[in-house]
Amino acid sequence: MKRMGFHILCVFILVFCLSGCSSVLTYLGPVQHELADGETFTGDLVEYDYEVYGDNSRLHFMKTPMCKKIVEKVRVSKKQRRGLYLAVLELPFFGLGLLDMLRSYAIVEESRRVEPVGRFETGEQLACNGREPAANEIFIIKDNVKDLNVTAETDSKGNLDLKTVLPENFGPASFEIFPEADLQQQLTYTYLPAE
């Protein structure tokens, strides 16, 4: 009987000693600093991303402005949660571990500070200002198989009728299309004339 009372006393002392350890260790721990990405901003216009859609001989060109991607770097300062394994040990004893874990989490959140460091270009691009028709723009249409190389201009809605630029009775072909404003971009279109 004395032995059982001694064990119960030891358990209560253990519970008392462990109670609150995680929150105390978290509170006493140093503040940790790390850099993180904050808000994303759009920078200057870099280029347009072109797309082509077609219905037989009628093409429709769209372009999307692409801008520099700028990210604001922030320094996040906060304490780290410590002693969680002790809080887990406390869980069987009257749920004290749960209170201890919640308190340590609150300490971390209370210590959290975010300071902007600066804005930096990422080297990436993102779409800005939405898509628009590639109106009144010149495109170079090529087909190496059939030795075709023509230049055509879209109308005010970004439309282009291939019948006006292709030779008469021109058969099916796979076109490479280059915007004159950016010859690095290549669009492809499979031309299947109506029967």
Summary of the structure (lengths in Angstrom):
residues: 195
radius of gyration: 33.5
end to end distance: 102.6
largest distance: 109.8
contacts: 540
relative contact order: 0.19
helix: 26%
strand: 47%
